[in-house]
Amino acid sequence: MWIYFARRLILSILVIVIAVTLLNVMLHLVPGDPAVMILGPRATPELIEAFRIKMGLDQPFHVQMATFFWHLLQGDLGTDVFTNRSVADIVFDQLPFTLTLISVSILWASAIGIPLGCFSAIRRNSLLDKVAGVLSVSVISIPAFVMALYALLIFAVALKWLPAIGAGEAGLGNRLEHLILPAFTVGVSWVGYIARVVRASMLEVLGETHVKMARAFGLTERRIVFGYALPIAILPTVTLLGVGVAYLVSASVFAEVIFARPGVGALIVNAVDSRNYPIVLGCVLVTTVLFVLATLVSDLVNALLDPRAREQL
Protein backbone atom coordinates (compact mmCIF):
# COMPACT_ATOMS: atom_id res chain seq x y z
CA MET A 1 0.00 0.00 0.00
CA TRP A 2 2.80 2.42 0.90
CA ILE A 3 4.62 1.65 -2.34
CA TYR A 4 1.42 2.42 -4.24
CA PHE A 5 1.02 5.78 -2.48
CA ALA A 6 4.67 6.64 -3.09
CA ARG A 7 4.36 5.91 -6.80
CA ARG A 8 1.16 7.93 -7.09
CA LEU A 9 2.70 10.83 -5.20
CA ILE A 10 5.72 10.93 -7.50
CA LEU A 11 3.49 10.68 -10.56
CA SER A 12 1.26 13.47 -9.25
CA ILE A 13 4.23 15.78 -8.68
CA LEU A 14 5.53 15.06 -12.19
CA VAL A 15 2.12 15.85 -13.71
CA ILE A 16 1.98 19.18 -11.88
CA VAL A 17 5.54 20.12 -12.87
CA ILE A 18 4.99 19.23 -16.53
CA ALA A 19 1.63 21.08 -16.66
CA VAL A 20 3.08 24.28 -15.19
CA THR A 21 6.16 24.09 -17.42
CA LEU A 22 4.09 23.63 -20.58
CA LEU A 23 1.85 26.53 -19.60
CA ASN A 24 4.88 28.77 -19.12
CA VAL A 25 6.13 27.78 -22.57
CA MET A 26 2.77 28.54 -24.20
CA LEU A 27 2.44 31.87 -22.41
CA HIS A 28 5.90 32.95 -23.57
CA LEU A 29 5.11 31.91 -27.15
CA VAL A 30 2.10 34.25 -27.28
CA PRO A 31 3.01 37.32 -29.38
CA GLY A 32 3.44 40.61 -27.56
CA ASP A 33 5.32 41.92 -24.55
CA PRO A 34 3.47 41.29 -21.26
CA ALA A 35 4.94 44.50 -19.81
CA VAL A 36 3.48 46.57 -22.68
CA MET A 37 0.14 44.75 -22.42
CA ILE A 38 -0.08 45.50 -18.70
CA LEU A 39 1.27 49.06 -18.64
CA GLY A 40 -0.36 50.17 -21.87
CA PRO A 41 1.02 51.64 -25.11
CA ARG A 42 1.70 55.04 -23.53
CA ALA A 43 4.23 53.68 -21.03
CA THR A 44 7.77 54.95 -21.45
CA PRO A 45 10.60 52.53 -22.36
CA GLU A 46 12.19 53.17 -18.97
CA LEU A 47 8.97 52.26 -17.14
CA ILE A 48 8.54 49.13 -19.25
CA GLU A 49 12.11 48.01 -18.57
CA ALA A 50 11.74 48.63 -14.83
CA PHE A 51 8.55 46.57 -14.80
CA ARG A 52 10.22 43.72 -16.70
CA ILE A 53 13.03 43.66 -14.14
CA LYS A 54 10.56 43.72 -11.24
CA MET A 55 8.58 40.77 -12.67
CA GLY A 56 11.73 38.88 -13.69
CA LEU A 57 10.77 38.96 -17.37
CA ASP A 58 14.28 40.08 -18.30
CA GLN A 59 15.71 36.75 -17.13
CA PRO A 60 16.14 33.69 -19.38
CA PHE A 61 13.25 31.27 -19.46
CA HIS A 62 14.96 28.56 -17.41
CA VAL A 63 15.83 31.12 -14.72
CA GLN A 64 12.19 32.27 -14.57
CA MET A 65 11.05 28.66 -14.22
CA ALA A 66 13.57 27.89 -11.46
CA THR A 67 12.53 31.04 -9.58
CA PHE A 68 8.85 30.14 -9.89
CA PHE A 69 9.32 26.61 -8.54
CA TRP A 70 11.55 27.87 -5.71
CA HIS A 71 8.84 30.30 -4.63
CA LEU A 72 6.25 27.53 -5.04
CA LEU A 73 8.10 25.34 -2.56
CA GLN A 74 7.76 28.20 -0.08
CA GLY A 75 4.00 28.47 -0.70
CA ASP A 76 4.34 31.65 -2.77
CA LEU A 77 2.38 31.69 -6.03
CA GLY A 78 3.48 35.20 -6.90
CA THR A 79 1.87 38.64 -6.81
CA ASP A 80 -0.95 40.03 -8.91
CA VAL A 81 0.50 42.71 -11.19
CA PHE A 82 -2.63 44.88 -10.98
CA THR A 83 -3.68 44.76 -7.33
CA ASN A 84 -0.33 43.78 -5.78
CA ARG A 85 -2.17 41.10 -3.79
CA SER A 86 -0.93 37.58 -3.23
CA VAL A 87 -1.96 35.24 -6.06
CA ALA A 88 -2.72 32.51 -3.53
CA ASP A 89 -5.20 34.78 -1.72
CA ILE A 90 -6.94 35.72 -4.96
CA VAL A 91 -7.21 32.15 -6.25
CA PHE A 92 -8.39 30.65 -2.96
CA ASP A 93 -10.99 33.41 -2.61
CA GLN A 94 -12.53 32.23 -5.89
CA LEU A 95 -11.95 28.49 -5.48
CA PRO A 96 -14.94 27.78 -3.16
CA PHE A 97 -17.37 29.06 -5.82
CA THR A 98 -15.94 26.68 -8.43
CA LEU A 99 -15.80 23.72 -6.05
CA THR A 100 -19.41 24.31 -5.02
CA LEU A 101 -20.53 24.48 -8.65
CA ILE A 102 -18.67 21.30 -9.61
CA SER A 103 -19.80 19.36 -6.52
CA VAL A 104 -23.49 20.23 -6.90
CA SER A 105 -23.36 19.50 -10.64
CA ILE A 106 -21.87 16.05 -10.26
CA LEU A 107 -24.08 15.16 -7.29
CA TRP A 108 -27.37 15.84 -9.06
CA ALA A 109 -26.07 14.24 -12.29
CA SER A 110 -25.09 11.09 -10.38
CA ALA A 111 -28.38 11.02 -8.50
CA ILE A 112 -30.23 10.84 -11.83
CA GLY A 113 -27.70 9.08 -14.07
CA ILE A 114 -26.97 6.06 -11.85
CA PRO A 115 -30.62 4.98 -11.31
CA LEU A 116 -31.42 5.74 -14.96
CA GLY A 117 -28.58 3.54 -16.19
CA CYS A 118 -29.44 0.82 -13.71
CA PHE A 119 -33.10 0.62 -14.67
CA SER A 120 -32.21 0.81 -18.37
CA ALA A 121 -30.06 -2.30 -17.93
CA ILE A 122 -32.77 -4.13 -15.98
CA ARG A 123 -35.43 -3.21 -18.59
CA ARG A 124 -33.17 -3.76 -21.58
CA ASN A 125 -34.73 -2.84 -24.97
CA SER A 126 -37.85 -1.52 -23.25
CA LEU A 127 -39.41 1.89 -23.96
CA LEU A 128 -37.62 3.31 -20.91
CA ASP A 129 -34.28 2.02 -22.19
CA LYS A 130 -34.80 3.48 -25.66
CA VAL A 131 -35.96 6.88 -24.37
CA ALA A 132 -33.08 7.02 -21.90
CA GLY A 133 -30.62 6.15 -24.68
CA VAL A 134 -31.90 8.92 -26.96
CA LEU A 135 -31.89 11.51 -24.19
CA SER A 136 -28.43 10.49 -23.00
CA VAL A 137 -26.85 10.80 -26.43
CA SER A 138 -28.68 14.08 -27.01
CA VAL A 139 -27.42 15.83 -23.86
CA ILE A 140 -23.90 14.44 -24.31
CA SER A 141 -23.63 15.96 -27.79
CA ILE A 142 -24.61 19.50 -26.70
CA PRO A 143 -21.59 21.70 -25.79
CA ALA A 144 -21.59 23.29 -22.35
CA PHE A 145 -21.64 26.87 -23.64
CA VAL A 146 -24.64 26.16 -25.88
CA MET A 147 -26.51 24.58 -22.98
CA ALA A 148 -25.64 27.57 -20.79
CA LEU A 149 -26.91 30.09 -23.35
CA TYR A 150 -30.20 28.28 -23.94
CA ALA A 151 -30.75 27.73 -20.20
CA LEU A 152 -30.17 31.44 -19.63
CA LEU A 153 -32.54 32.48 -22.43
CA ILE A 154 -35.32 30.04 -21.51
CA PHE A 155 -35.39 29.88 -17.71
CA ALA A 156 -34.03 33.33 -16.83
CA VAL A 157 -35.07 35.63 -19.69
CA ALA A 158 -38.23 34.09 -21.17
CA LEU A 159 -39.82 32.33 -18.18
CA LYS A 160 -38.15 34.47 -15.48
CA TRP A 161 -38.10 31.49 -13.12
CA LEU A 162 -34.48 31.85 -12.01
CA PRO A 163 -31.93 34.66 -11.69
CA ALA A 164 -29.68 35.21 -14.68
CA ILE A 165 -26.36 36.37 -13.28
CA GLY A 166 -24.32 36.44 -10.10
CA ALA A 167 -23.79 34.04 -7.22
CA GLY A 168 -26.35 35.53 -4.82
CA GLU A 169 -25.65 37.46 -1.66
CA ALA A 170 -28.78 37.47 0.53
CA GLY A 171 -28.47 34.20 2.46
CA LEU A 172 -28.21 30.51 1.62
CA GLY A 173 -31.55 30.32 -0.20
CA ASN A 174 -30.65 33.10 -2.59
CA ARG A 175 -27.26 31.53 -3.31
CA LEU A 176 -28.85 28.16 -4.04
CA GLU A 177 -31.31 29.87 -6.37
CA HIS A 178 -28.43 31.43 -8.30
CA LEU A 179 -26.66 28.05 -8.40
CA ILE A 180 -29.46 26.11 -10.11
CA LEU A 181 -28.88 27.21 -13.72
CA PRO A 182 -25.05 26.98 -13.68
CA ALA A 183 -25.18 23.56 -11.98
CA PHE A 184 -27.74 22.38 -14.53
CA THR A 185 -25.52 23.57 -17.37
CA VAL A 186 -22.40 21.84 -16.06
CA GLY A 187 -24.06 18.61 -14.94
CA VAL A 188 -26.68 17.86 -17.59
CA SER A 189 -24.30 16.19 -20.05
CA TRP A 190 -22.95 14.03 -17.21
CA VAL A 191 -26.38 12.53 -16.71
CA GLY A 192 -25.98 10.98 -20.15
CA TYR A 193 -22.37 9.89 -19.58
CA ILE A 194 -23.12 8.26 -16.25
CA ALA A 195 -26.32 6.59 -17.45
CA ARG A 196 -24.61 4.98 -20.46
CA VAL A 197 -21.59 3.81 -18.45
CA VAL A 198 -23.74 2.34 -15.67
CA ARG A 199 -26.02 0.62 -18.20
CA ALA A 200 -23.13 -1.01 -20.07
CA SER A 201 -21.42 -2.09 -16.86
CA MET A 202 -24.65 -3.44 -15.35
CA LEU A 203 -25.38 -5.53 -18.43
CA GLU A 204 -21.92 -7.03 -18.21
CA VAL A 205 -22.16 -7.77 -14.49
CA LEU A 206 -25.68 -9.23 -14.74
CA GLY A 207 -24.33 -11.83 -17.14
CA GLU A 208 -21.53 -13.01 -14.83
CA THR A 209 -21.48 -16.34 -13.06
CA HIS A 210 -21.95 -15.11 -9.51
CA VAL A 211 -25.17 -13.32 -10.50
CA LYS A 212 -26.52 -16.46 -12.16
CA MET A 213 -25.64 -18.41 -9.01
CA ALA A 214 -27.51 -15.88 -6.87
CA ARG A 215 -30.60 -16.35 -9.03
CA ALA A 216 -30.23 -20.13 -8.77
CA PHE A 217 -30.25 -19.85 -4.98
CA GLY A 218 -33.56 -18.01 -5.17
CA LEU A 219 -32.48 -14.51 -4.16
CA THR A 220 -34.85 -11.71 -5.09
CA GLU A 221 -34.07 -9.69 -8.19
CA ARG A 222 -33.93 -6.51 -6.11
CA ARG A 223 -31.27 -7.95 -3.82
CA ILE A 224 -29.28 -9.31 -6.76
CA VAL A 225 -29.29 -5.99 -8.59
CA PHE A 226 -28.61 -3.62 -5.70
CA GLY A 227 -26.68 -5.97 -3.42
CA TYR A 228 -24.43 -7.81 -5.86
CA ALA A 229 -24.45 -6.22 -9.32
CA LEU A 230 -24.56 -2.47 -8.67
CA PRO A 231 -21.53 -2.26 -6.29
CA ILE A 232 -19.40 -3.82 -9.04
CA ALA A 233 -21.06 -2.02 -11.95
CA ILE A 234 -20.51 1.37 -10.29
CA LEU A 235 -16.69 1.04 -10.41
CA PRO A 236 -16.25 2.41 -13.97
CA THR A 237 -18.48 5.36 -13.03
CA VAL A 238 -16.23 6.22 -10.07
CA THR A 239 -13.23 6.21 -12.41
CA LEU A 240 -15.14 8.33 -14.93
CA LEU A 241 -15.97 10.93 -12.30
CA GLY A 242 -12.36 11.13 -11.14
CA VAL A 243 -10.99 11.62 -14.63
CA GLY A 244 -13.89 13.91 -15.56
CA VAL A 245 -12.87 16.65 -13.12
CA ALA A 246 -10.87 18.28 -15.94
CA TYR A 247 -14.00 18.42 -18.10
CA LEU A 248 -16.04 19.76 -15.21
CA VAL A 249 -13.54 22.57 -14.65
CA SER A 250 -13.61 23.49 -18.35
CA ALA A 251 -17.42 23.42 -18.37
CA SER A 252 -17.50 25.59 -15.25
CA VAL A 253 -15.49 28.23 -17.14
CA PHE A 254 -18.37 28.69 -19.60
CA ALA A 255 -20.94 28.68 -16.79
CA GLU A 256 -19.04 31.25 -14.72
CA VAL A 257 -18.50 33.56 -17.69
CA ILE A 258 -22.03 33.32 -19.12
CA PHE A 259 -23.79 33.57 -15.76
CA ALA A 260 -21.28 36.17 -14.46
CA ARG A 261 -20.41 34.03 -11.45
CA PRO A 262 -17.17 34.35 -9.47
CA GLY A 263 -14.84 31.38 -9.68
CA VAL A 264 -11.49 30.11 -10.88
CA GLY A 265 -12.75 29.72 -14.45
CA ALA A 266 -13.77 33.35 -14.80
CA LEU A 267 -10.55 34.37 -13.06
CA ILE A 268 -8.47 32.48 -15.65
CA VAL A 269 -10.34 34.08 -18.55
CA ASN A 270 -9.78 37.57 -17.19
CA ALA A 271 -6.13 36.85 -16.40
CA VAL A 272 -5.42 35.48 -19.90
CA ASP A 273 -7.14 38.47 -21.47
CA SER A 274 -4.96 40.89 -19.47
CA ARG A 275 -1.80 38.77 -19.76
CA ASN A 276 -1.61 38.52 -15.97
CA TYR A 277 0.90 35.65 -15.89
CA PRO A 278 1.01 35.08 -12.11
CA ILE A 279 -2.77 34.67 -11.89
CA VAL A 280 -2.86 32.29 -14.87
CA LEU A 281 -0.09 30.13 -13.43
CA GLY A 282 -1.70 30.09 -9.99
CA CYS A 283 -5.11 29.07 -11.36
CA VAL A 284 -3.69 26.33 -13.58
CA LEU A 285 -1.58 25.01 -10.73
CA VAL A 286 -4.59 24.81 -8.40
CA THR A 287 -6.85 23.16 -11.01
CA THR A 288 -4.10 20.67 -11.88
CA VAL A 289 -3.78 19.73 -8.23
CA LEU A 290 -7.56 19.29 -8.07
CA PHE A 291 -7.48 16.96 -11.07
CA VAL A 292 -4.63 14.89 -9.60
CA LEU A 293 -6.37 14.62 -6.22
CA ALA A 294 -9.69 13.65 -7.81
CA THR A 295 -8.00 10.90 -9.81
CA LEU A 296 -6.26 9.62 -6.68
CA VAL A 297 -9.50 9.63 -4.68
CA SER A 298 -11.34 7.73 -7.44
CA ASP A 299 -8.61 5.06 -7.43
CA LEU A 300 -8.83 4.72 -3.66
CA VAL A 301 -12.64 4.43 -3.77
CA ASN A 302 -12.32 1.73 -6.41
CA ALA A 303 -9.88 -0.09 -4.15
CA LEU A 304 -12.34 0.09 -1.27
CA LEU A 305 -15.25 -1.17 -3.35
CA ASP A 306 -13.41 -3.87 -5.27
CA PRO A 307 -11.41 -6.48 -3.28
CA ARG A 308 -9.46 -7.35 -6.44
CA ALA A 309 -8.14 -3.79 -6.61
CA ARG A 310 -7.07 -3.98 -2.96
CA GLU A 311 -5.11 -7.12 -3.69
CA GLN A 312 -3.31 -5.36 -6.54
CA LEU A 313 -2.23 -2.59 -4.14
WOSULFEN-V692874 format. One record per pair of residues at least 12 apart in sequence whose ideal C-beta (glycine too) atoms are under 7 Angstrom apart, sorted by the first residue. I is the first residue (numbers start at 0). J is the second residue. D is the distance in Angstrom with one decimal. If there is no record, write none. Layout:
I&J&D / I&J&D
This chain:
0&312&5.3 / 3&312&4.8 / 7&295&5.8 / 11&291&4.4 / 11&295&6.8 / 14&287&6.9 / 14&291&5.7 / 15&284&6.9 / 15&287&5.3 / 15&288&6.4 / 15&291&6.6 / 18&283&6.6 / 18&287&4.6 / 19&280&6.5 / 19&283&6.7 / 19&284&5.8 / 20&64&6.5 / 22&280&6.4 / 22&283&5.1 / 23&64&6.0 / 26&276&5.9 / 26&279&6.7 / 27&60&6.3 / 33&56&6.3 / 33&274&4.7 / 33&276&6.1 / 34&47&4.8 / 34&50&4.7 / 34&51&4.9 / 34&56&6.3 / 35&47&6.2 / 36&274&4.2 / 37&80&5.5 / 37&274&6.3 / 38&50&6.0 / 54&80&6.8 / 76&90&7.0 / 76&277&6.9 / 76&281&4.2 / 76&284&6.9 / 77&277&3.5 / 77&280&6.8 / 77&281&6.5 / 78&277&6.2 / 79&275&6.7 / 79&277&6.2 / 79&278&6.0 / 80&275&5.7 / 80&277&6.6 / 81&275&6.6 / 86&277&4.8 / 86&278&5.9 / 86&281&4.0 / 87&281&6.7 / 89&278&6.6 / 90&263&6.6 / 90&266&7.0 / 90&281&4.7 / 90&282&5.8 / 90&285&5.4 / 93&261&5.5 / 93&262&5.4 / 93&263&5.2 / 93&266&5.0 / 94&263&5.7 / 94&285&6.4 / 96&166&6.0 / 96&260&6.3 / 96&261&4.8 / 96&262&4.2 / 97&251&5.6 / 97&262&4.1 / 97&263&4.4 / 97&264&6.3 / 100&178&6.9 / 100&181&5.6 / 100&182&6.1 / 100&185&6.3 / 100&251&5.3 / 100&254&6.6 / 100&262&6.6 / 101&185&7.0 / 101&247&4.8 / 101&251&5.9 / 103&178&6.1 / 103&182&4.5 / 104&182&4.6 / 104&185&3.9 / 104&186&3.4 / 104&247&6.6 / 105&186&6.3 / 105&189&6.4 / 105&240&6.3 / 105&247&6.6 / 107&182&6.6 / 107&186&5.6 / 108&186&3.9 / 108&189&3.8 / 108&190&4.9 / 108&193&6.1 / 109&193&6.0 / 111&190&5.1 / 112&189&6.6 / 112&190&4.5 / 112&193&3.0 / 112&194&4.5 / 112&197&6.7 / 113&193&6.1 / 113&197&5.5 / 113&236&6.8 / 115&131&5.4 / 115&194&4.4 / 116&193&6.4 / 116&194&4.0 / 116&195&6.7 / 116&196&6.8 / 116&197&2.9 / 116&198&4.1 / 116&201&6.6 / 117&197&5.8 / 117&201&5.8 / 117&229&6.3 / 119&131&4.7 / 119&194&6.7 / 119&198&4.6 / 120&198&4.7 / 120&201&3.5 / 120&202&5.0 / 120&205&6.7 / 121&224&6.3 / 123&202&6.8 / 131&194&6.1 / 135&191&3.5 / 135&194&4.9 / 135&195&5.3 / 136&191&6.6 / 138&187&5.2 / 138&188&5.2 / 138&190&6.2 / 138&191&4.4 / 139&188&5.4 / 139&191&4.1 / 139&192&6.2 / 141&188&6.7 / 143&184&6.2 / 143&185&6.7 / 143&188&7.0 / 143&250&4.0 / 143&253&4.8 / 144&253&4.2 / 144&257&6.8 / 146&184&5.0 / 146&187&6.0 / 147&184&4.2 / 147&253&5.4 / 147&254&5.5 / 147&257&4.4 / 147&258&7.0 / 148&257&6.4 / 150&180&5.2 / 150&183&6.0 / 150&184&5.4 / 151&163&6.0 / 151&180&6.7 / 151&257&6.3 / 151&258&6.8 / 154&180&6.1 / 155&180&6.5 / 161&176&6.5 / 161&179&5.5 / 161&180&5.3 / 162&176&6.1 / 162&177&5.2 / 164&258&5.7 / 164&259&3.9 / 165&177&5.7 / 165&259&6.0 / 165&260&6.8 / 166&260&5.0 / 166&261&5.7 / 180&258&6.3 / 181&254&4.1 / 181&258&5.0 / 181&260&5.9 / 184&254&4.9 / 185&247&6.3 / 185&250&4.7 / 185&251&5.6 / 185&254&5.3 / 192&239&6.6 / 193&236&5.7 / 196&235&5.4 / 196&236&5.3 / 196&239&5.7 / 197&232&6.2 / 197&233&7.0 / 197&236&5.7 / 200&232&4.0 / 200&235&5.0 / 201&228&6.1 / 201&232&4.4 / 204&228&4.6 / 204&231&5.0 / 204&232&4.6 / 205&228&5.5 / 209&227&6.7 / 210&223&6.1 / 210&227&6.1 / 210&228&5.9 / 213&227&5.7 / 230&304&6.0 / 234&301&5.4 / 234&304&6.0 / 234&305&5.7 / 237&297&5.2 / 237&300&5.1 / 237&301&5.6 / 238&297&5.5 / 238&301&6.4 / 240&297&6.3 / 241&293&4.9 / 241&294&4.8 / 241&296&6.4 / 241&297&2.5 / 242&294&6.3 / 244&289&6.1 / 244&290&5.0 / 244&293&4.0 / 245&290&5.1 / 248&264&6.9 / 248&286&5.3 / 251&264&4.8 / 252&264&3.3 / 252&267&6.8 / 252&268&6.5 / 256&268&5.8 / 263&282&5.3 / 263&285&6.7 / 263&286&6.3 / 266&278&6.5 / 266&282&5.7 / 267&279&6.4 / 267&282&4.6 / 270&282&6.7
